[in-house]
Amino acid sequence: MNQLSGRVAIVTGASSGIGYETAKLFAKEGAKVVVTGRRQDALDKLVNEIERGGGQAIAVAGDIREEQLARALVDTAVDRFGGLDIAFNNVGATGESVPVPDMSAQAWHAVLDTNLTSAFFGAKYQIPAMVKRGGGSIIFTSTFVSHTASFPGMGAYAASKAGLIGLMQVIAVEYGSHGIRANALLPGGTDTP
């Protein structure tokens, strides 16, 4: 169908699960894809699958919690493929499953940095690149946890994923007039490897 022909996409958390399958689907639909995750071997496997299917992809491994990776992903999309149209900020971690009083500050920050701060870093660099292209689509993977229901021991996860919805809403208001759509997916349990 090639619904994404001529488009360039970034997919975070692409070394497995939802991100891995999304990157393959984007490429199948014609997008050129920049993928990231921590595991270079898994990203290389993904890039090989995409290329065997006739698509184009490049892997940039790294820690999504570091701002310089967010900049490098956008720079790679622009330098290698000419711009950026789609960003799927998908990476996520549940963290420790403990009651709020038992959670360490380190555990709290690890989840918030992975799920929310990384999305802020991504959007910070993705938005200007999309404005240059005349628009685009920024997608966040949030969850129904904290939005419509919650579970014990999920304080940091729920807070971080609820924060993504707030960030998404602000981006939609700030950049809708620039042709940028911002959306959040709220999946439930997903059967992944």
C-alpha positions as CSV (number, residue, x, y, z in Angstrom):
1,M,0.0,0.0,0.0
2,N,2.9,2.4,0.7
3,Q,0.9,4.8,2.9
4,L,4.1,6.2,4.2
5,S,6.0,6.5,1.0
6,G,8.5,9.3,1.1
7,R,8.2,9.7,4.9
8,V,11.0,9.4,7.4
9,A,10.3,7.9,10.9
10,I,12.1,7.5,14.2
11,V,11.1,4.6,16.4
12,T,12.4,4.3,20.0
13,G,12.3,1.0,21.9
14,A,12.7,-0.7,18.6
15,S,14.9,-3.6,19.8
16,S,11.8,-5.7,20.7
17,G,8.0,-5.8,21.1
18,I,5.8,-3.0,19.9
19,G,8.7,-0.8,18.7
20,Y,10.2,-3.7,16.6
21,E,7.0,-4.5,14.9
22,T,6.1,-0.9,14.4
23,A,9.4,-0.2,12.7
24,K,8.8,-3.2,10.3
25,L,5.3,-2.0,9.6
26,F,6.4,1.6,8.9
27,A,9.1,0.3,6.5
28,K,6.6,-2.0,4.8
29,E,4.4,1.0,4.2
30,G,7.3,2.9,2.6
31,A,8.9,4.9,5.4
32,K,12.6,5.2,5.8
33,V,13.2,4.3,9.5
34,V,15.8,5.3,12.1
35,V,15.5,2.8,15.0
36,T,17.0,2.9,18.5
37,G,17.3,0.8,21.6
38,R,20.1,-0.4,23.9
39,R,20.9,-3.7,22.2
40,Q,22.8,-3.2,18.9
41,D,22.5,-6.9,18.0
42,A,18.7,-6.7,18.1
43,L,18.7,-3.4,16.1
44,D,21.0,-5.0,13.5
45,K,18.6,-7.9,13.2
46,L,15.7,-5.5,12.7
47,V,17.6,-3.4,10.1
48,N,18.4,-6.6,8.2
49,E,14.8,-7.7,8.2
50,I,13.7,-4.3,6.9
51,E,16.3,-4.3,4.2
52,R,15.5,-7.9,3.1
53,G,11.9,-6.7,2.7
54,G,13.1,-3.9,0.4
55,G,12.9,-1.1,3.0
56,Q,15.5,1.4,4.3
57,A,16.6,1.6,7.9
58,I,19.5,2.6,10.1
59,A,20.1,1.7,13.7
60,V,21.5,4.1,16.4
61,A,22.0,2.3,19.6
62,G,22.1,4.1,22.9
63,D,20.5,5.0,26.2
64,I,17.3,6.9,25.5
65,R,17.6,8.7,28.9
66,E,20.5,10.7,27.4
67,E,19.6,13.9,25.6
68,Q,22.5,13.6,23.1
69,L,20.8,10.4,21.7
70,A,17.6,12.3,21.0
71,R,19.6,14.8,19.0
72,A,21.6,12.1,17.3
73,L,18.4,10.3,16.1
74,V,17.0,13.5,14.5
75,D,20.4,14.4,13.0
76,T,20.6,10.9,11.5
77,A,17.1,11.1,10.1
78,V,17.9,14.5,8.5
79,D,21.5,13.6,7.3
80,R,20.7,10.1,6.0
81,F,17.1,10.5,4.8
82,G,16.5,14.2,4.3
83,G,14.2,15.1,7.2
84,L,11.7,13.8,9.8
85,D,8.0,13.2,9.4
86,I,7.1,10.7,12.2
87,A,8.4,10.0,15.6
88,F,7.2,7.1,17.6
89,N,8.4,7.7,21.2
90,N,7.7,4.2,22.3
91,V,10.3,3.1,24.9
92,G,9.1,2.2,28.3
93,A,9.9,0.5,31.6
94,T,7.7,-0.6,34.4
95,G,10.3,-0.5,37.1
96,E,10.0,-1.9,40.6
97,S,6.6,-3.2,41.7
98,V,6.5,-1.8,45.2
99,P,4.2,0.5,47.2
100,V,5.0,4.2,47.0
101,P,6.5,4.4,50.5
102,D,8.9,1.5,49.7
103,M,10.1,2.9,46.4
104,S,13.6,4.3,46.3
105,A,14.3,7.7,44.8
106,Q,16.7,5.9,42.4
107,A,13.9,3.6,41.2
108,W,11.5,6.5,40.8
109,H,14.0,8.5,38.7
110,A,14.9,5.5,36.6
111,V,11.3,5.0,35.4
112,L,10.5,8.7,35.0
113,D,13.7,9.3,33.0
114,T,13.1,6.3,30.8
115,N,9.4,6.9,30.1
116,L,8.8,10.6,30.4
117,T,12.1,12.5,30.2
118,S,13.2,10.6,27.2
119,A,10.0,11.6,25.4
120,F,10.6,15.2,26.3
121,F,14.2,15.0,24.9
122,G,12.8,13.3,21.8
123,A,10.1,16.0,21.2
124,K,12.6,18.8,21.9
125,Y,14.5,17.8,18.8
126,Q,11.8,16.2,16.7
127,I,9.5,19.2,16.7
128,P,11.9,21.7,15.0
129,A,12.8,19.1,12.3
130,M,9.1,18.5,11.6
131,V,8.4,22.2,11.5
132,K,11.0,22.5,8.7
133,R,9.1,19.8,6.8
134,G,5.8,21.6,7.2
135,G,4.4,19.1,9.7
136,G,4.5,15.6,11.0
137,S,3.2,13.2,13.6
138,I,4.6,12.6,17.1
139,I,3.3,9.5,18.9
140,F,3.8,8.5,22.5
141,T,3.2,5.0,24.0
142,S,1.3,5.7,27.2
143,T,-1.0,3.2,28.9
144,F,-4.4,2.8,30.4
145,V,-2.7,2.5,33.7
146,S,-3.4,5.8,35.6
147,H,-5.6,7.0,32.8
148,T,-8.6,4.7,33.3
149,A,-7.4,2.2,35.9
150,S,-4.3,1.5,38.1
151,F,-2.6,-1.3,39.9
152,P,-0.7,-1.5,43.2
153,G,3.0,-1.1,43.0
154,M,2.9,1.0,39.8
155,G,3.5,4.5,41.2
156,A,6.4,5.6,39.0
157,Y,5.1,3.8,35.9
158,A,1.6,5.4,36.3
159,A,3.0,8.8,37.0
160,S,5.4,8.7,34.0
161,K,2.8,7.4,31.6
162,A,0.2,10.0,32.7
163,G,2.8,12.6,32.2
164,L,3.1,11.5,28.6
165,I,-0.5,12.3,28.0
166,G,0.0,15.8,29.4
167,L,3.1,16.4,27.3
168,M,1.2,15.2,24.2
169,Q,-1.7,17.6,24.9
170,V,0.7,20.5,25.2
171,I,2.5,19.7,22.0
172,A,-0.8,19.3,20.1
173,V,-1.8,22.8,21.3
174,E,1.6,24.4,20.7
175,Y,2.3,22.9,17.3
176,G,-1.0,21.9,15.7
177,S,-1.0,25.2,13.7
178,H,2.4,24.0,12.3
179,G,0.9,20.8,10.9
180,I,2.2,18.6,13.7
181,R,-0.2,16.1,15.2
182,A,0.6,14.7,18.7
183,N,-1.1,11.5,19.9
184,A,-0.7,8.9,22.7
185,L,-1.5,5.2,22.4
186,L,-2.9,3.6,25.5
187,P,-2.3,-0.2,25.0
188,G,-3.1,-2.8,27.6
189,G,-1.2,-5.9,28.1
190,T,0.7,-6.8,24.9
191,D,2.0,-10.2,24.0
192,T,5.6,-9.6,23.1
193,P,8.8,-11.8,23.4
